[in-house]
Each structure stands twice: as structure tokens, then as C-alpha cells.
């Protein structure tokens, strides 16, 4: 029998335990597809005593994760520690230096240090694989880097965070407010005790930076992603979105535009008829658009032990077979230097909701601010009368640029009849 691929796993949380379980449960089909057995022989984690629901008997244990890379009996290293720096980064660098391939699910590490790590892996002649880093069990990395390799990608977008998608789904279905649904999501385990990375859009931005690098063949540029989260999305705006024929989703969007690449994460209104509008709950979805293939959509579970372990094991099968692809789809010398575009360059249509004092002249003042910024209106919703009281006014613009919209918004927010911070949500086409 061909010698097994000996694997070391650092990090034995939900995903790490899931990888061990999958490699054992599906050992026969994995060996058949890999051309040889794939076996975990060494592990590292913070707590030796914790019951992880999977036997660790017979495995070599290392307290220092980086020591896994020095184990002469280890062929490949799986990094499931997490975090952009610290032990995760040290382990990956140690493995590359030791000329051992690495499989990681660490989107933060790749988003922040992916350029340097890719260069190091290329120089060492080893594979750095990361199918599990974006959208869990959805094979979006392989789709972009391999399946769509012959296409010029024009746009890649998607629902990249299941926590946010779950919260927005429940808010829409039950008419509840953000804080209440977040608390429920935490109790159910869909949101962390500190949910900031999820609800503030950082997690989705890490993943989008990786997708943009793959889609457009350029170095990863996380610092250039415009990021907004969902804290300020209200049940009222979700209800108005439905009335206008839209649903609100937190999307990551990377698009080739005139002059460079646009990368942004923020709440969007998408048409109810769009396939991505119907992706609900904790599910993720990614849509890629190529010049020859057209539009391709992948949907599935974006997190969890099973889906993420599935992606890790797929990378291990590639390693066992000797299949290798440059980290960003092309060698460093062939990567594009296309610049990142600022959010001010974005052109699109907008939803604007104001809470104003119901008195004569208010709408005239608002529309004057829009007119002076060169912005025209497609529609407006203002119902009933409540003289002297606060009432909502909803405006939908025709296509305009972000800089003009922001200028008008600053002027509108300064009006004494505007009682709350205006709500601005970008509208995305189907």
C-alpha cells in the first residue's frame, strides 16, 4: 500500500475535532480519492484534558503548535487555531520554512498576511491551501481558482457571514429589532459572546478580500475593503424594503470597475426576485460572474464542524494526490497591480430613510439638498399626517455616485427638522 499522508492538526475546537472525525468515518472513500490513506498522527491544542468527542489515543501531542512543523514524521500541517497573528501565524511560517504544505481555515490570517505567506510558500515550493477559509463547505475557492480559471471575472459577491444572515432573516420574518434577535442568536450559539467581528462586517471583509484576490488575480488587500455592519439596520427599514420589493442582506461585493477594483461589505437592498435574496438563516452564498461562463451561484452552510471539515479534507486529498495551484491562482510575477477604488467612487442607487418633524417645507428642504448634489428621485413614501410629530420619509434615488450622496446626506442631517441620523442603504441589482 502507498505510504499514508501523515497530517498534524493544530487546534482541536469544533472544526479540528470535525476533521479527525471525518478522516476516520470516511477513511475508505478518502483513501480511494486521495490515492493513499490520509491519517492524523500529531495534534496540538491548549487543553489536553478537554473531552472533544473524538479519541486522541495514539496521537503525538505538542503543547507548542509550531513544534508540529519540526516533527520529521509529519508530511502536512493543518492550522485551525484562528487569528491573524500569534500561534497561527507562527505555525504556518514554521511549516513553510520546513518545506511542508499547509492547509488552513484561517481567513483573518490570509486576509491580513496572505501576500507575505503566499510569497513565502512560492519561494519554498510548498502548497498553502485554504478552501475552508471562505464559506465553510461551499467549494468557492476551487470554483474561482480552478473551475472558472479560463474566465475574466467581472464581479464576485455574496452572503459571507451566517450570523448576520440569520439575524436579518429573523428580523424580517418576525418583525423584531436587531438587539433582541442578536441576544437570541447568542443563546442558540449562532453568535459569539462578543459578536463584533460578525455583526460589524469584519469577518465578511476578511473573506471578501480573499475572494477578490482570487477573482482578479492580484495580491490580497484587506485594508482597502470598505466595511459596514448591520447594527443600524432596523425592523422599520426591513419592512420598507419589503414594501419596495427588496430584502436586506449583508453582502460582500468585489467588482471590476473603470480604473480598478471595488471591494465593499455593507447592508444592501436586493430585489426579492434575486436568487441570493432567498438565501436565509445561517446559509452562505457566493455569486461569480465571468465573461464566458456567465453567472454562477454556490450556496450552502458557511460554518460548522461538518461543512468546514469537508473543505479541509478536500485540500488534504489534493495534497495527497500532489495537486498544487498557486495561492492566488497565478505566480507572484503574473499578479495584477490593479488599484483598489475608494467607496466614494461607487455608483448606484440608494434608499434613504429620514425621521422628520411633520411640518410644511420639510420635504422641499430635503429635495433641494438632493437637487443641489445632482441627485434625482425615483420614488418617495410619506404617509398620513401628524403635524408637529416625527414621521418617517423614505426616498429612493436614481443612479448617482457615493460622493454626491454623502454630500447631500451631510446637508440633510443638519436640517433642524431631521430628528435622527438618516439611514442610507445601497441598492444592488439582481
C-alpha positions as CSV (number, residue, x, y, z in Angstrom):
1,X,0.0,0.0,0.0
2,X,1.2,3.5,-0.8
3,X,2.5,5.3,2.3
4,X,-0.2,7.3,4.1
5,X,-0.1,11.1,4.1
6,X,0.8,11.9,7.8
7,X,-1.1,15.0,9.0
8,X,-0.6,17.2,12.0
9,X,-3.6,19.3,13.2
10,X,-3.2,22.4,15.4
11,X,-6.4,23.5,17.1
12,X,-8.9,20.9,18.3
13,X,-12.1,23.0,18.6
14,X,-15.3,22.3,16.7
15,X,-13.6,22.2,13.3
16,X,-10.4,20.3,14.4
17,X,-12.5,17.6,16.0
18,X,-14.6,17.5,12.9
19,X,-11.6,16.9,10.7
20,X,-10.4,14.0,12.8
21,X,-13.9,12.5,12.8
22,X,-14.4,12.9,9.0
23,X,-11.0,11.4,8.3
24,X,-11.9,8.4,10.4
25,X,-15.5,8.0,9.4
26,X,-14.8,8.3,5.6
27,X,-11.4,6.8,5.6
28,X,-12.2,4.4,2.8
29,X,-13.5,6.9,0.3
30,X,-10.9,9.5,1.2
31,X,-8.1,6.9,0.6
32,X,-9.7,6.0,-2.7
33,X,-9.9,9.6,-3.9
34,X,-6.5,10.6,-2.4
35,X,-4.7,7.6,-3.8
36,X,-3.5,6.7,-0.4
37,X,-4.7,6.9,3.3
38,X,-4.8,10.3,5.0
39,X,-4.1,10.0,8.7
40,X,-3.7,12.4,11.6
41,X,-0.7,11.4,13.6
42,X,0.1,14.5,15.7
43,X,-2.0,17.3,17.3
44,X,-1.7,20.5,19.3
45,X,-4.3,22.3,21.4
46,X,-4.4,24.4,24.6
47,X,-6.1,21.9,26.9
48,X,-5.1,18.2,27.0
49,X,-7.9,17.3,29.3
50,X,-10.9,18.6,27.4
51,X,-13.3,16.0,26.0
52,X,-13.7,16.7,22.3
53,X,-15.9,13.8,21.5
54,X,-13.2,12.1,19.4
55,X,-10.4,9.8,20.6
56,X,-6.9,11.2,20.6
57,X,-5.3,7.9,21.6
58,X,-2.1,7.2,19.9
59,X,-1.5,10.7,18.6
60,X,1.6,12.6,19.4
61,X,0.8,15.7,21.4
62,X,2.6,19.0,21.2
63,X,2.0,21.9,23.6
64,X,3.7,24.3,21.2
65,X,1.9,24.3,17.8
66,X,4.9,25.4,15.9
67,X,6.7,22.3,17.0
68,X,4.4,20.3,14.7
69,X,6.3,21.7,11.8
70,X,9.6,20.2,13.1
71,X,8.2,16.7,13.6
72,X,10.0,14.6,10.9
73,X,7.1,12.2,10.7
74,X,4.7,14.9,9.7
75,X,4.0,15.4,5.9
76,X,1.5,18.3,6.1
77,X,0.2,20.7,8.7
78,X,-3.4,21.8,9.3
79,X,-3.8,25.1,11.1
80,X,-7.2,25.6,12.8
81,X,-6.1,27.9,15.6
82,X,-7.5,31.1,14.2
83,X,-6.5,34.7,14.5
84,X,-4.3,36.8,12.2
85,X,-1.2,36.6,14.4
86,X,0.3,34.7,17.3
87,X,0.4,31.0,17.3
88,X,-1.4,30.5,14.0
89,X,0.9,32.7,12.0
90,X,4.0,31.3,13.7
91,X,2.9,27.7,12.9
92,X,2.2,28.5,9.2
93,X,5.5,30.2,8.8
94,X,7.4,27.4,10.6
95,X,5.7,24.8,8.3
96,X,6.6,26.7,5.1
97,X,10.1,27.2,6.3
98,X,10.3,23.4,6.9
99,X,9.0,22.9,3.3
100,X,5.8,21.3,4.5
101,X,2.5,22.1,2.9
102,X,-0.2,23.9,4.9
103,X,-4.0,23.6,5.0
104,X,-5.7,26.4,6.9
105,X,-9.2,27.6,7.6
106,X,-7.9,31.0,8.9
107,X,-9.5,33.8,6.9
108,X,-8.1,36.5,9.1
109,X,-4.5,35.2,8.7
110,X,-4.9,35.1,4.9
111,X,-6.7,38.5,4.6
112,X,-4.0,40.3,6.7
113,X,-0.8,38.4,5.9
114,X,-1.8,36.5,2.7
115,X,0.6,38.3,0.4
116,X,3.6,37.6,2.5
117,X,2.6,34.0,3.2
118,X,1.9,33.4,-0.5
119,X,5.4,34.7,-1.4
120,X,7.0,32.5,1.3
121,X,5.1,29.4,0.1
122,X,6.1,30.1,-3.5
123,X,9.7,30.6,-2.6
124,X,9.7,27.3,-0.6
125,X,7.9,25.4,-3.3
126,X,5.1,24.3,-1.0
127,X,1.3,24.5,-1.1
128,X,-0.8,26.8,1.0
129,X,-4.4,25.6,0.7
130,X,-7.4,27.4,2.2
131,X,-10.7,26.1,0.8
132,X,-12.2,26.2,4.4
133,X,-11.3,29.9,4.9
134,X,-14.3,31.2,2.9
135,X,-17.9,30.0,3.1
136,X,-17.2,26.8,5.0
137,X,-18.3,23.7,3.0
138,X,-19.0,25.7,-0.2
139,X,-16.2,25.0,-2.7
140,X,-15.9,28.6,-3.7
141,X,-12.1,28.7,-3.7
142,X,-11.8,25.8,-6.1
143,X,-14.6,27.3,-8.3
144,X,-12.8,30.6,-8.7
145,X,-9.2,29.4,-8.9
146,X,-9.8,26.3,-10.9
147,X,-13.3,25.8,-12.3
148,X,-13.5,29.4,-13.7
149,X,-9.8,29.8,-14.4
150,X,-10.4,30.5,-18.1
151,X,-12.8,33.4,-17.4
152,X,-12.2,37.0,-16.9
153,X,-14.2,37.5,-13.7
154,X,-16.1,40.8,-13.6
155,X,-17.8,40.5,-10.2
156,X,-17.9,38.3,-7.2
157,X,-20.4,38.9,-4.3
158,X,-22.2,37.0,-1.7
159,X,-23.6,36.4,1.8
160,X,-20.4,35.6,3.6
161,X,-21.5,35.6,7.3
162,X,-24.1,33.2,8.5
163,X,-24.6,35.1,11.8
164,X,-25.6,38.3,10.1
165,X,-27.8,36.4,7.6
166,X,-29.6,34.6,10.4
167,X,-30.2,37.9,12.3
168,X,-31.6,39.7,9.2
169,X,-33.8,36.7,8.3
170,X,-35.4,36.6,11.8
171,X,-35.8,40.3,11.9
172,X,-37.7,40.1,8.5
173,X,-39.8,37.1,9.3
174,X,-40.8,38.2,12.8
175,X,-40.7,42.0,12.6
176,X,-38.2,42.1,15.6
177,X,-35.4,44.5,16.3
178,X,-31.7,43.9,15.9
179,X,-30.7,43.8,19.6
180,X,-33.4,41.3,20.5
181,X,-32.6,38.9,17.7
182,X,-28.8,39.2,18.4
183,X,-29.4,38.1,22.0
184,X,-31.5,35.1,20.8
185,X,-28.8,34.2,18.3
186,X,-26.2,34.2,21.1
187,X,-28.3,31.9,23.2
188,X,-28.7,29.5,20.2
189,X,-25.0,29.5,19.6
190,X,-25.3,31.3,16.2
191,X,-23.5,34.3,17.5
192,X,-20.4,34.6,19.7
193,X,-20.5,36.2,23.2
194,X,-18.6,39.1,21.6
195,X,-20.2,39.2,18.1
196,X,-18.3,42.3,16.9
197,X,-16.3,40.5,14.1
198,X,-19.6,39.2,12.7
199,X,-22.1,42.0,13.1
200,X,-19.6,44.8,12.3
201,X,-18.7,43.1,8.9
202,X,-15.1,42.3,9.7
203,X,-15.5,38.5,9.2
204,X,-17.2,39.1,5.8
205,X,-14.5,41.6,4.8
206,X,-11.7,39.1,5.5
207,X,-13.5,36.6,3.2
208,X,-14.2,39.2,0.6
209,X,-10.5,40.2,0.5
210,X,-9.6,36.6,-0.3
211,X,-12.3,36.2,-2.9
212,X,-11.2,39.5,-4.6
213,X,-7.6,38.4,-4.7
214,X,-8.6,35.1,-6.4
215,X,-11.2,36.6,-8.8
216,X,-9.0,39.4,-10.0
217,X,-5.6,37.8,-9.7
218,X,-4.0,40.4,-7.5
219,X,-2.4,40.5,-4.1
220,X,-4.9,40.4,-1.2
221,X,-5.8,43.9,0.0
222,X,-7.9,43.6,3.2
223,X,-7.1,47.2,4.2
224,X,-8.8,48.6,1.1
225,X,-12.2,46.9,1.8
226,X,-14.9,49.4,2.8
227,X,-16.7,47.8,5.8
228,X,-20.1,48.5,7.4
229,X,-22.0,46.1,9.6
230,X,-25.7,45.5,10.5
231,X,-26.0,47.2,13.9
232,X,-28.0,50.1,12.5
233,X,-30.5,48.0,10.4
234,X,-33.9,48.3,11.9
235,X,-37.1,46.4,11.6
236,X,-38.7,49.5,10.1
237,X,-36.2,49.6,7.2
238,X,-36.7,45.8,6.6
239,X,-40.4,46.4,6.4
240,X,-40.0,49.3,3.9
241,X,-37.6,47.2,1.9
242,X,-40.3,44.5,1.6
243,X,-42.8,47.2,0.5
244,X,-40.4,48.4,-2.2
245,X,-39.8,44.8,-3.4
246,X,-36.4,44.2,-1.8
247,X,-34.8,42.2,1.0
248,X,-31.9,43.5,3.1
249,X,-28.7,41.3,3.1
250,X,-25.2,41.9,4.3
251,X,-23.2,41.4,1.1
252,X,-19.5,41.4,0.3
253,X,-19.0,42.7,-3.2
254,X,-15.9,42.9,-5.4
255,X,-16.3,44.3,-8.8
256,X,-14.0,45.3,-11.7
257,X,-14.8,48.9,-12.5
258,X,-13.3,51.6,-14.6
259,X,-9.9,52.4,-13.0
260,X,-9.6,49.5,-10.6
261,X,-11.3,47.1,-8.2
262,X,-14.2,48.0,-5.9
263,X,-14.4,45.9,-2.6
264,X,-17.1,46.6,-0.1
265,X,-19.1,45.0,2.7
266,X,-22.3,46.6,3.8
267,X,-26.1,46.0,4.1
268,X,-27.7,46.0,0.7
269,X,-31.2,46.0,-0.7
270,X,-31.5,43.3,-3.3
271,X,-34.6,42.5,-5.4
272,X,-36.9,39.9,-3.8
273,X,-36.7,38.0,-7.2
274,X,-32.9,37.6,-7.0
275,X,-31.7,34.1,-6.1
276,X,-29.5,35.5,-3.3
277,X,-32.4,37.3,-1.7
278,X,-33.9,33.8,-0.9
279,X,-30.8,32.6,0.9
280,X,-31.9,32.7,4.5
281,X,-30.9,31.7,8.0
282,X,-27.3,30.6,8.6
283,X,-26.6,29.8,5.0
284,X,-24.0,31.5,2.8
285,X,-24.0,32.1,-0.9
286,X,-21.4,33.3,-3.4
287,X,-22.2,34.6,-6.9
288,X,-19.4,34.9,-9.5
289,X,-19.8,36.4,-12.9
290,X,-17.4,35.5,-15.8
291,X,-17.1,36.8,-19.3
292,X,-17.8,33.3,-20.8
293,X,-19.5,31.3,-18.1
294,X,-22.0,34.0,-17.2
295,X,-23.3,33.9,-13.6
296,X,-22.6,31.0,-11.2
297,X,-24.1,30.8,-7.7
298,X,-23.0,28.5,-5.0
299,X,-25.0,28.1,-1.8
300,X,-24.6,26.1,1.4
301,X,-23.6,26.1,5.1
302,X,-20.8,28.5,5.7
303,X,-19.7,27.3,9.1
304,X,-19.8,24.4,11.5
305,X,-17.8,21.3,12.1
306,X,-19.1,19.2,9.2
307,X,-19.0,21.8,6.4
308,X,-15.7,23.3,7.4
309,X,-14.0,19.9,7.9
310,X,-15.3,18.9,4.5
311,X,-13.3,21.7,2.9
312,X,-10.2,21.0,5.0
313,X,-10.3,17.3,3.9
314,X,-10.7,18.3,0.3
315,X,-7.5,20.2,0.5
316,X,-5.7,17.2,2.1
317,X,-6.9,15.0,-0.7
318,X,-5.3,17.4,-3.2
319,X,-2.1,17.3,-1.2
320,X,-2.1,13.5,-1.2
321,X,-2.6,13.5,-4.9
322,X,0.2,16.0,-5.5
323,X,-2.2,18.6,-7.0
324,X,-1.0,22.1,-6.4
325,X,-2.1,25.6,-7.6
326,X,-0.5,29.0,-6.8
327,X,-2.1,30.6,-3.8
328,X,-3.8,33.4,-5.7
329,X,-4.3,31.4,-8.9
330,X,-1.1,32.7,-10.6
331,X,2.5,33.1,-9.7
332,X,3.5,36.3,-7.9
333,X,5.1,37.7,-11.1
334,X,1.9,37.3,-13.0
335,X,-0.4,39.0,-10.5
336,X,-2.3,42.2,-11.4
337,X,-1.5,45.6,-9.9
338,X,-5.0,46.9,-10.4
339,X,-5.6,49.6,-7.7
340,X,-8.4,49.5,-5.2
341,X,-11.2,52.1,-5.7
342,X,-12.5,54.1,-2.7
343,X,-16.1,53.9,-1.7
344,X,-16.6,57.4,-2.9
345,X,-16.2,56.2,-6.5
346,X,-19.1,53.8,-6.2
347,X,-22.1,54.5,-8.5
348,X,-25.5,53.1,-7.7
349,X,-29.0,53.8,-6.4
350,X,-29.8,54.4,-2.7
351,X,-32.5,54.0,-0.2
352,X,-32.7,56.9,2.3
353,X,-35.0,57.0,5.4
354,X,-35.5,60.1,7.5
355,X,-37.4,60.8,10.6
356,X,-38.6,64.4,10.3
357,X,-41.0,66.8,12.0
358,X,-44.2,66.8,10.1
359,X,-44.5,70.5,9.1
360,X,-44.7,72.5,5.8
361,X,-41.4,72.9,3.8
362,X,-39.5,69.9,5.2
363,X,-39.7,67.8,2.0
364,X,-38.8,70.8,0.0
365,X,-35.6,71.3,2.0
366,X,-34.7,67.7,1.7
367,X,-35.2,67.5,-2.1
368,X,-33.3,70.8,-2.5
369,X,-30.3,69.2,-0.9
370,X,-30.6,66.3,-3.2
371,X,-31.1,68.5,-6.2
372,X,-28.1,70.6,-5.4
373,X,-26.0,67.5,-5.3
374,X,-27.2,66.4,-8.7
375,X,-29.4,63.6,-7.4
376,X,-32.8,62.8,-8.8
377,X,-35.5,60.7,-7.1
378,X,-37.2,57.6,-8.4
379,X,-39.8,57.4,-5.6
380,X,-40.9,58.7,-2.2
381,X,-43.0,57.2,0.6
382,X,-44.7,59.6,3.0
383,X,-48.0,58.6,4.6
384,X,-50.6,60.3,6.7
385,X,-50.2,63.5,8.7
386,X,-49.1,64.1,12.2
387,X,-48.5,67.8,12.4
388,X,-45.6,68.6,14.7
389,X,-44.7,65.0,15.3
390,X,-42.0,62.7,14.0
391,X,-42.8,60.8,10.8
392,X,-40.7,58.6,8.5
393,X,-40.0,59.7,4.9
394,X,-38.4,57.2,2.5
395,X,-36.7,58.2,-0.6
396,X,-35.2,56.0,-3.4
397,X,-32.8,57.7,-5.8
398,X,-31.8,57.2,-9.3
399,X,-28.3,56.2,-10.0
400,X,-25.7,58.6,-8.5
401,X,-22.2,58.5,-7.1
402,X,-21.4,57.9,-3.4
403,X,-19.5,61.2,-3.0
404,X,-22.6,63.2,-4.2
405,X,-24.8,61.1,-2.0
406,X,-22.7,61.7,1.1
407,X,-22.6,65.4,0.5
408,X,-26.4,65.6,0.3
409,X,-26.7,63.4,3.4
410,X,-24.5,65.7,5.4
411,X,-26.7,68.7,4.4
412,X,-29.9,66.8,5.1
413,X,-28.7,65.6,8.5
414,X,-28.0,69.2,9.5
415,X,-31.7,70.3,8.9
416,X,-33.4,71.1,12.2
417,X,-36.5,69.1,11.1
418,X,-34.4,65.9,10.8
419,X,-34.6,64.3,14.2
420,X,-32.4,61.2,13.8
421,X,-29.3,60.1,11.9
422,X,-30.5,59.4,8.4
423,X,-30.4,55.8,7.3
424,X,-28.7,55.1,4.0
425,X,-28.7,51.6,2.4
426,X,-27.3,50.9,-1.1
427,X,-29.5,49.1,-3.6
428,X,-27.8,46.3,-5.6
429,X,-29.1,44.9,-8.9
430,X,-30.3,41.3,-9.2
